[in-house]
Amino acid sequence: MIEQLRDWAGGRHLVGELADWISRPSVSRTGEGMAEAAAHGLGLLRASGLQAREVETGGWPALVGTADGPGPHVLIYGHYDVQPAGLVGVGCR
């Protein structure tokens, strides 16, 4: 799986893709953009050659990418689950 991800990353403009990823709203407290952010994250996992799926968590789903055979998995829960401006550390779940 690591070689597969290296091959994918080697031909990409990862800084631009990261900028696109973090510019998308994904405010977990209000739900703003969460469905769109999940779809985008799943698309990134699939574009890298992984099998992508959502895992229910009781809140917003986690995004998991797997490859055939043994090895590590990729979990996306970073920027995907942010808090609204001005509320960092106040009532975060």
All heavy atoms as an XYZ file, in Angstrom:
681
protein
N       0.817     -1.181      0.000
C       0.000      0.000      0.000
C       0.871      1.259      0.000
O       0.534      2.235     -0.659
C      -0.929      0.007      1.207
C      -1.821      1.224      1.231
S      -3.087      1.117      2.487
C      -2.664      2.508      3.469
N       1.970      1.239      0.722
C       2.840      2.416      0.802
C       3.369      2.776     -0.577
O       3.359      3.950     -0.965
C       4.000      2.179      1.807
C       3.448      1.931      3.211
C       4.976      3.340      1.792
C       2.622      3.074      3.769
N       3.789      1.792     -1.366
C       4.268      2.061     -2.724
C       3.162      2.658     -3.578
O       3.395      3.591     -4.353
C       4.771      0.781     -3.393
C       6.242      0.519     -3.350
C       7.127      1.736     -3.520
O       7.117      2.385     -4.597
O       7.848      2.064     -2.581
N       1.966      2.137     -3.441
C       0.820      2.645     -4.194
C       0.577      4.116     -3.872
O       0.367      4.932     -4.763
C      -0.405      1.808     -3.823
C      -1.678      2.206     -4.506
C      -2.839      1.307     -4.090
O      -2.653      0.240     -3.525
N      -4.038      1.757     -4.367
N       0.647      4.483     -2.598
C       0.451      5.876     -2.202
C       1.596      6.757     -2.670
O       1.372      7.892     -3.080
C       0.271      5.981     -0.691
C      -1.044      5.428     -0.155
C      -1.048      5.430      1.366
C      -2.230      6.185     -0.700
N       2.830      6.243     -2.628
C       3.971      7.011     -3.140
C       3.814      7.301     -4.628
O       4.070      8.412     -5.080
C       5.277      6.243     -2.897
C       5.846      6.455     -1.557
C       7.288      5.940     -1.501
N       7.684      5.920     -0.121
C       8.049      4.843      0.547
N       8.130      3.673     -0.054
N       8.381      4.918      1.815
N       3.390      6.297     -5.383
C       3.183      6.489     -6.817
C       2.127      7.548     -7.064
O       2.280      8.418     -7.922
C       2.771      5.179     -7.493
C       3.900      4.168     -7.544
O       5.078      4.556     -7.341
O       3.606      2.981     -7.784
N       1.034      7.496     -6.309
C      -0.048      8.465     -6.455
C       0.442      9.865     -6.100
O       0.215     10.818     -6.832
C      -1.227      8.064     -5.576
C      -2.295      9.102     -5.509
C      -3.223      9.373     -6.467
C      -2.540     10.020     -4.440
N      -4.035     10.406     -6.044
C      -3.647     10.815     -4.809
C      -1.942     10.244     -3.203
C      -4.159     11.810     -3.988
C      -2.457     11.234     -2.385
C      -3.547     12.003     -2.780
N       1.141      9.998     -4.984
C       1.597     11.307     -4.510
C       2.658     11.904     -5.429
O       2.723     13.119     -5.594
C       2.136     11.193     -3.084
N       3.467     11.068     -6.044
C       4.556     11.555     -6.882
C       4.101     12.338     -8.095
O       4.800     13.230     -8.564
N       2.932     12.056     -8.617
C       2.461     12.737     -9.812
C       1.383     13.774     -9.529
O       0.669     14.184    -10.423
N       1.268     14.209     -8.311
C       0.181     15.118     -7.928
C       0.714     16.478     -7.516
O       1.871     16.627     -7.161
C      -0.600     14.542     -6.739
C      -0.999     13.101     -6.835
C      -2.107     12.846     -7.747
N      -3.335     13.439     -7.244
C      -4.502     13.124     -7.723
N      -4.604     12.247     -8.677
N      -5.590     13.694     -7.268
N      -0.163     17.443     -7.518
C       0.124     18.760     -6.970
C      -0.484     18.785     -5.571
O      -1.576     19.324     -5.366
C      -0.470     19.861     -7.847
C       0.106     19.861     -9.221
N       1.371     20.325     -9.488
C      -0.386     19.431    -10.398
C       1.624     20.187    -10.775
N       0.574     19.641    -11.347
N       0.209     18.167     -4.625
C      -0.369     17.947     -3.307
C      -0.629     19.235     -2.544
O      -1.594     19.309     -1.780
C       0.521     17.010     -2.492
C       0.619     15.589     -3.048
C       1.531     14.736     -2.170
C      -0.746     14.943     -3.175
N       0.191     20.252     -2.722
C      -0.050     21.518     -2.014
C      -1.379     22.117     -2.476
O      -2.188     22.564     -1.669
C       1.120     22.504     -2.212
C       0.779     23.867     -1.632
C       2.396     21.950     -1.583
N      -1.624     22.107     -3.773
C      -2.889     22.612     -4.293
C      -4.077     21.793     -3.807
O      -5.128     22.339     -3.474
N      -3.901     20.478     -3.767
C      -4.982     19.625     -3.283
C      -5.231     19.848     -1.793
O      -6.378     19.841     -1.346
C      -4.679     18.156     -3.563
C      -4.809     17.837     -5.034
C      -4.750     16.354     -5.331
O      -5.018     15.535     -4.437
O      -4.439     16.025     -6.490
N      -4.159     20.067     -1.027
C      -4.329     20.357      0.397
C      -5.034     21.697      0.583
O      -5.951     21.811      1.405
C      -2.980     20.370      1.115
C      -3.029     20.719      2.599
C      -3.884     19.732      3.377
C      -1.619     20.779      3.173
N      -4.645     22.694     -0.199
C      -5.291     24.005     -0.112
C      -6.775     23.886     -0.444
O      -7.624     24.501      0.214
C      -4.604     25.004     -1.039
N      -7.110     23.108     -1.456
C      -8.509     22.893     -1.821
C      -9.258     22.202     -0.680
O     -10.369     22.581     -0.323
C      -8.592     22.062     -3.098
C     -10.014     21.844     -3.559
O     -10.811     22.804     -3.534
O     -10.343     20.704     -3.943
N      -8.628     21.209     -0.090
C      -9.232     20.449      1.018
C      -9.533     21.360      2.208
O     -10.641     21.360      2.734
C      -8.291     19.317      1.415
C      -8.667     18.535      2.629
C      -7.985     18.502      3.806
C      -9.770     17.656      2.792
N      -8.613     17.660      4.682
C      -9.713     17.127      4.086
C     -10.822     17.267      1.963
C     -10.648     16.230      4.578
C     -11.756     16.373      2.447
C     -11.663     15.862      3.744
N      -8.567     22.179      2.633
C      -8.789     22.982      3.835
C      -9.637     24.215      3.578
O     -10.094     24.851      4.522
C      -7.457     23.367      4.526
C      -6.610     24.262      3.639
C      -6.706     22.118      4.955
C      -5.377     24.815      4.326
N      -9.873     24.550      2.305
C     -10.736     25.696      2.022
C     -12.215     25.323      2.072
O     -13.077     26.200      2.072
C     -10.407     26.280      0.644
O     -10.836     25.406     -0.382
N     -12.514     24.060      2.151
C     -13.912     23.610      2.169
C     -14.468     23.684      3.584
O     -13.845     23.220      4.528
C     -14.005     22.169      1.669
C     -13.595     22.046      0.230
C     -13.452     20.600     -0.191
N     -13.062     20.552     -1.571
C     -13.913     20.490     -2.582
N     -15.207     20.461     -2.356
N     -13.476     20.459     -3.815
N     -15.677     24.234      3.730
C     -16.276     24.252      5.066
C     -16.583     22.831      5.526
O     -16.979     21.988      4.719
C     -17.570     25.043      4.896
C     -17.705     25.374      3.458
C     -16.515     24.842      2.731
N     -16.368     22.581      6.781
C     -16.704     21.276      7.375
C     -16.903     21.498      8.871
O     -16.124     21.043      9.688
C     -15.602     20.255      7.107
O     -14.348     20.718      7.588
N     -17.943     22.215      9.217
C     -18.175     22.639     10.596
C     -19.063     21.612     11.290
O     -20.274     21.562     11.054
C     -18.806     24.049     10.645
C     -18.962     24.508     12.084
C     -17.961     25.034      9.837
N     -18.456     20.815     12.144
C     -19.204     19.721     12.751
C     -20.325     20.196     13.663
O     -21.367     19.562     13.741
C     -18.259     18.791     13.515
O     -17.641     19.464     14.580
N     -20.134     21.294     14.340
C     -21.161     21.775     15.276
C     -22.451     22.141     14.553
O     -23.543     21.865     15.030
C     -20.656     22.963     16.073
C     -21.695     23.486     17.074
C     -21.203     24.686     17.823
N     -20.213     24.379     18.820
C     -20.478     24.103     20.105
N     -21.673     24.073     20.529
N     -19.522     23.859     20.949
N     -22.344     22.763     13.377
C     -23.531     23.215     12.646
C     -23.911     22.293     11.500
O     -25.010     22.386     10.977
C     -23.306     24.622     12.063
O     -22.265     24.546     11.071
C     -22.937     25.627     13.144
N     -22.992     21.449     11.079
C     -23.228     20.569      9.937
C     -22.891     21.208      8.602
O     -22.941     20.539      7.562
N     -22.510     22.496      8.628
C     -22.202     23.205      7.385
C     -21.098     22.489      6.607
O     -19.985     22.322      7.094
C     -21.759     24.632      7.677
C     -21.351     25.392      6.434
C     -20.650     26.706      6.735
O     -20.475     27.062      7.909
O     -20.266     27.363      5.767
N     -21.429     22.057      5.401
C     -20.445     21.471      4.497
C     -19.994     20.064      4.830
O     -19.147     19.518      4.128
N     -20.541     19.447      5.861
C     -20.034     18.132      6.283
C     -20.245     17.053      5.224
O     -19.342     16.269      4.950
C     -20.639     17.718      7.617
C     -20.151     18.545      8.790
S     -18.358     18.468      9.051
C     -18.162     16.792      9.640
N     -21.420     17.004      4.602
C     -21.671     15.989      3.573
C     -20.732     16.193      2.383
O     -20.166     15.230      1.853
C     -23.128     16.037      3.125
N     -20.547     17.457      1.993
C     -19.656     17.758      0.872
C     -18.205     17.425      1.217
O     -17.459     16.914      0.384
C     -19.768     19.228      0.472
C     -21.137     19.609     -0.070
C     -22.176     19.948      1.022
O     -21.864     19.873      2.240
O     -23.304     20.280      0.645
N     -17.793     17.732      2.440
C     -16.420     17.425      2.866
C     -16.189     15.918      2.902
O     -15.126     15.443      2.510
C     -16.137     18.046      4.227
N     -17.192     15.175      3.360
C     -17.066     13.717      3.375
C     -16.932     13.179      1.954
O     -16.072     12.334      1.673
C     -18.260     13.088      4.075
N     -17.748     13.676      1.050
C     -17.669     13.235     -0.343
C     -16.306     13.564     -0.940
O     -15.718     12.753     -1.663
C     -18.795     13.872     -1.160
N     -15.782     14.761     -0.629
C     -14.470     15.154     -1.136
C     -13.380     14.235     -0.580
O     -12.507     13.780     -1.320
C     -14.182     16.609     -0.775
C     -12.894     17.106     -1.328
N     -12.732     17.437     -2.651
C     -11.691     17.320     -0.735
C     -11.489     17.829     -2.852
N     -10.842     17.775     -1.712
N     -13.426     13.970      0.711
C     -12.435     13.085      1.324
C     -12.486     11.681      0.748
O     -11.448     11.065      0.483
N     -13.688     11.166      0.529
C     -13.816      9.847     -0.084
C     -13.238      9.859     -1.491
O     -12.577      8.899     -1.905
C     -15.283      9.411     -0.100
C     -15.900      9.103      1.267
C     -17.412      8.925      1.137
C     -15.256      7.886      1.907
N     -13.448     10.961     -2.211
C     -12.883     11.084     -3.554
C     -11.358     11.080     -3.539
O     -10.721     10.462     -4.394
N     -10.765     11.752     -2.561
C      -9.306     11.745     -2.435
C      -8.781     10.336     -2.165
O      -7.770      9.917     -2.741
C      -8.855     12.686     -1.315
C      -8.997     14.171     -1.578
C      -8.654     14.963     -0.309
C      -8.116     14.600     -2.731
N      -9.453      9.616     -1.287
C      -9.039      8.247     -0.994
C      -9.128      7.375     -2.244
O      -8.199      6.624     -2.559
C      -9.888      7.657      0.132
C      -9.648      8.253      1.516
C     -10.734      7.808      2.493
C      -8.268      7.861      2.038
N     -10.222      7.502     -2.966
C     -10.398      6.703     -4.192
C      -9.372      7.087     -5.251
O      -8.835      6.223     -5.944
C     -11.814      6.860     -4.725
C     -12.842      6.171     -3.844
C     -14.242      6.253     -4.427
N     -15.179      5.674     -3.487
C     -16.105      6.351     -2.819
N     -16.253      7.665     -3.017
N     -16.907      5.747     -1.966
N      -9.090      8.391     -5.379
C      -8.114      8.851     -6.366
C      -6.726      8.288     -6.088
O      -5.934      8.102     -7.008
C      -8.066     10.376     -6.390
N      -6.449      8.006     -4.822
C      -5.141      7.446     -4.468
C      -5.090      5.937     -4.679
O      -4.070      5.314     -4.434
C      -4.794      7.773     -3.012
O      -5.605      7.021     -2.125
N      -6.213      5.348     -5.126
C      -6.239      3.915     -5.395
C      -6.761      3.075     -4.253
O      -6.732      1.845     -4.322
N      -7.234      3.719     -3.199
C      -7.753      2.978     -2.049
C      -9.250      2.731     -2.190
O      -9.954      3.444     -2.908
C      -7.483      3.753     -0.759
C      -6.012      4.008     -0.444
C      -5.893      4.913      0.776
C      -5.272      2.691     -0.212
N      -9.726      1.729     -1.488
C     -11.161      1.491     -1.374
C     -11.634      2.361     -0.218
O     -11.116      2.252      0.890
C     -11.428      0.018     -1.094
C     -10.914     -0.896     -2.190
C     -10.698     -2.311     -1.711
O     -11.192     -2.718     -0.667
N      -9.950     -3.067     -2.489
N     -12.564      3.255     -0.488
C     -12.973      4.251      0.497
C     -14.349      3.922      1.056
O     -15.227      3.456      0.334
C     -12.991      5.635     -0.144
N     -14.510      4.194      2.348
C     -15.821      3.998      2.962
C     -15.973      4.918      4.153
O     -14.989      5.381      4.735
C     -16.033      2.553      3.381
C     -15.081      2.077      4.456
C     -15.255      0.579      4.709
N     -14.222      0.090      5.580
C     -14.365     -0.088      6.891
N     -15.507      0.186      7.469
N     -13.374     -0.541      7.617
N     -17.215      5.181      4.493
C     -17.542      5.940      5.689
C     -17.794      4.947      6.810
O     -18.417      3.908      6.598
C     -18.795      6.780      5.476
C     -18.620      7.906      4.503
C     -19.869      8.768      4.390
O     -20.842      8.577      5.151
O     -19.859      9.655      3.533
N     -17.330      5.275      8.002
C     -17.575      4.447      9.179
C     -18.397      5.279     10.157
O     -17.969      6.366     10.567
C     -16.239      4.009      9.837
C     -16.509      3.245     11.119
C     -15.418      3.183      8.860
N     -19.580      4.794     10.487
C     -20.443      5.515     11.420
C     -19.789      5.585     12.790
O     -19.166      4.626     13.242
C     -21.811      4.840     11.505
C     -22.603      4.921     10.211
C     -22.797      6.347      9.716
O     -23.062      7.248     10.545
O     -22.677      6.562      8.499
N     -19.929      6.736     13.442
C     -19.271      6.955     14.734
C     -20.244      7.380     15.824
O     -19.839      7.567     16.951
C     -18.208      8.065     14.603
O     -18.881      9.286     14.297
C     -17.179      7.740     13.549
N     -21.497      7.602     15.489
C     -22.435      8.186     16.433
C     -22.491      9.700     16.267
O     -23.365     10.363     16.803
N     -21.555     10.233     15.519
C     -21.513     11.652     15.160
C     -21.316     11.711     13.660
O     -21.981     10.998     12.918
N     -20.367     12.506     13.227
C     -20.036     12.522     11.806
C     -19.204     11.293     11.491
O     -18.373     10.877     12.296
C     -19.289     13.807     11.451
C     -20.131     15.012     11.711
C     -19.979     15.914     12.731
C     -21.283     15.420     10.998
N     -20.964     16.860     12.685
C     -21.794     16.586     11.621
C     -21.958     14.928      9.888
C     -22.918     17.252     11.168
C     -23.074     15.605      9.434
C     -23.545     16.749     10.075
N     -19.397     10.685     10.319
C     -18.654      9.457     10.012
C     -17.160      9.722      9.820
O     -16.768     10.789      9.375
C     -19.290      8.961      8.716
C     -19.896     10.171      8.096
C     -20.292     11.077      9.228
N     -16.361      8.736     10.180
C     -14.937      8.758      9.863
C     -14.788      8.248      8.433
O     -15.623      7.476      7.954
C     -14.159      7.872     10.831
N     -13.742      8.663      7.752
C     -13.467      8.217      6.393
C     -12.256      7.299      6.431
O     -11.214      7.680      6.957
C     -13.185      9.413      5.482
C     -14.199     10.560      5.542
C     -13.768     11.683      4.614
C     -15.597     10.080      5.228
N     -12.389      6.107      5.877
C     -11.321      5.113      5.946
C     -11.004      4.620      4.543
O     -11.909      4.312      3.764
C     -11.735      3.919      6.836
C     -10.659      2.845      6.846
C     -12.041      4.377      8.251
N      -9.708      4.546      4.238
C      -9.252      3.989      2.971
C      -8.454      2.731      3.232
O      -7.597      2.715      4.113
N      -8.743      1.678      2.493
C      -8.018      0.419      2.653
C      -7.551     -0.077      1.286
O      -8.096      0.308      0.249
C      -8.910     -0.662      3.305
O     -10.084     -0.837      2.511
C      -9.310     -0.277      4.709
N      -6.558     -0.932      1.329
C      -6.066     -1.593      0.125
C      -6.153     -3.092      0.361
O      -6.276     -3.547      1.505
C      -4.619     -1.183     -0.152
N      -6.116     -3.852     -0.708
C      -6.137     -5.300     -0.568
C      -4.899     -5.774      0.187
O      -3.832     -5.175      0.087
C      -6.176     -5.968     -1.944
C      -7.491     -5.707     -2.669
O      -8.509     -5.499     -1.983
O      -7.479     -5.707     -3.907
N      -5.059     -6.831      0.943
C      -3.945     -7.428      1.659
C      -3.703     -6.771      2.998
O      -4.369     -5.807      3.372
N      -2.733     -7.304      3.740
C      -2.431     -6.744      5.060
C      -1.719     -5.403      4.919
O      -1.156     -5.093      3.879
C      -1.506     -7.788      5.681
C      -0.835     -8.424      4.506
C      -1.868     -8.421      3.397
N      -1.759     -4.656      5.952
C      -1.041     -3.384      5.922
C      -1.817     -2.302      6.619
O      -2.918     -2.522      7.108
N      -1.267     -1.102      6.618
C      -1.919      0.014      7.313
C      -3.167      0.475      6.570
O      -3.363      0.168      5.405
C      -0.845      1.101      7.302
C      -0.006      0.776      6.112
C      -0.024     -0.724      5.987
N      -3.979      1.204      7.283
C      -5.175      1.824      6.719
C      -4.998      3.333      6.808
O      -4.163      3.822      7.556
C      -6.426      1.412      7.494
C      -6.656     -0.061      7.506
N      -7.122     -0.750      6.414
C      -6.465     -0.980      8.471
C      -7.219     -2.027      6.706
N      -6.822     -2.193      7.945
N      -5.781      4.069      6.059
C      -5.756      5.524      6.097
C      -7.073      5.988      6.702
O      -8.141      5.587      6.249
C      -5.593      6.115      4.679
C      -5.662      7.632      4.730
C      -4.290      5.638      4.055
N      -6.985      6.817      7.730
C      -8.164      7.374      8.378
C      -8.111      8.884      8.227
O      -7.107      9.507      8.554
C      -8.185      7.005      9.861
C      -9.218      7.712     10.728
C     -10.623      7.271     10.358
C      -8.950      7.448     12.203
N      -9.186      9.485      7.705
C      -9.252     10.940      7.595
C     -10.245     11.450      8.619
O     -11.412     11.089      8.595
C      -9.685     11.388      6.186
C      -8.648     10.958      5.152
C      -9.900     12.896      6.157
C      -8.984     11.350      3.738
N      -9.755     12.247      9.534
C     -10.642     12.916     10.473
C     -10.088     14.294     10.798
O     -10.599     14.979     11.640
C     -10.830     12.084     11.746
C     -12.198     12.303     12.354
C     -13.297     11.675     11.821
C     -12.379     13.153     13.421
C     -14.562     11.879     12.346
C     -13.629     13.369     13.957
C     -14.720     12.724     13.418
O     -15.964     12.936     13.928
N      -9.029     14.688     10.112
C      -8.442     16.008     10.300
C      -9.424     17.076      9.879
O     -10.600     16.953     10.126
N      -9.038     18.055      9.163
C      -9.838     19.225      8.803
C     -11.312     18.904      8.534
O     -12.167     19.772      8.585
C      -9.239     19.918      7.582
C     -10.069     21.069      7.118
N     -10.139     22.243      7.829
C     -10.893     21.200      6.067
C     -10.974     23.062      7.219
N     -11.442     22.449      6.143
N     -11.617     17.679      8.302
C     -12.979     17.238      8.021
C     -13.939     17.577      9.166
O     -15.121     17.743      8.946
C     -12.928     15.732      7.751
C     -14.248     15.019      7.733
C     -15.173     15.290      6.737
C     -14.554     14.077      8.685
C     -16.384     14.632      6.708
C     -15.755     13.413      8.661
C     -16.668     13.694      7.667
O     -17.863     13.033      7.649
N     -13.486     17.733     10.386
C     -14.365     17.930     11.552
C     -13.889     19.146     12.345
O     -13.239     19.011     13.360
C     -14.324     16.666     12.410
C     -15.221     16.752     13.629
O     -16.174     17.543     13.620
O     -14.964     16.020     14.595
N     -14.211     20.350     11.869
C     -13.730     21.565     12.532
C     -14.843     22.232     13.334
O     -16.004     21.867     13.234
C     -13.142     22.572     11.511
C     -11.973     21.974     10.775
C     -14.194     23.045     10.532
N     -14.458     23.194     14.118
C     -15.416     23.953     14.938
C     -15.602     25.342     14.324
O     -14.712     25.846     13.657
C     -14.880     24.079     16.376
C     -14.755     22.753     17.088
C     -16.077     22.029     17.195
O     -17.090     22.612     17.557
N     -16.084     20.764     16.867
N     -16.734     25.971     14.572
C     -16.960     27.303     14.020
C     -15.971     28.314     14.598
O     -15.492     28.149     15.711
C     -18.377     27.653     14.446
C     -18.912     26.523     15.219
C     -17.846     25.490     15.356
N     -15.682     29.353     13.834
C     -14.786     30.414     14.307
C     -15.315     31.007     15.595
O     -16.516     31.195     15.763
C     -14.677     31.493     13.239
N     -14.420     31.266     16.518
C     -14.802     31.888     17.794
C     -15.223     30.908     18.860
O     -15.415     31.291     20.002
N     -15.378     29.625     18.519
C     -15.833     28.647     19.512
C     -14.777     27.610     19.845
O     -15.093     26.635     20.505
C     -17.098     27.947     19.013
C     -18.344     28.813     18.928
C     -19.516     27.994     18.404
C     -18.690     29.421     20.265
N     -13.557     27.779     19.414
C     -12.516     26.807     19.693
C     -12.349     26.684     21.205
O     -12.133     27.660     21.912
C     -11.193     27.206     19.018
C     -10.090     26.239     19.404
C     -11.375     27.243     17.505
N     -12.466     25.478     21.689
C     -12.299     25.201     23.110
C     -13.533     25.495     23.955
O     -13.547     25.249     25.138
N     -14.592     25.998     23.348
C     -15.815     26.306     24.090
C     -16.893     25.314     23.692
O     -17.431     25.384     22.601
C     -16.299     27.749     23.785
C     -17.595     28.043     24.530
C     -15.228     28.760     24.134
N     -17.178     24.396     24.558
C     -18.241     23.438     24.297
C     -17.958     22.472     23.170
O     -18.893     21.950     22.555
N     -16.688     22.233     22.847
C     -16.360     21.285     21.793
C     -16.759     19.884     22.242
O     -16.619     19.540     23.402
C     -14.862     21.317     21.474
S     -14.325     22.897     20.814
N     -17.249     19.103     21.297
C     -17.665     17.758     21.678
C     -16.490     16.832     21.698
O     -15.469     16.993     21.174
C     -18.752     17.235     20.755
C     -18.336     17.150     19.314
C     -19.512     16.608     18.520
N     -19.114     16.625     17.137
C     -19.051     15.545     16.384
N     -19.373     14.389     16.865
N     -18.706     15.646     15.131
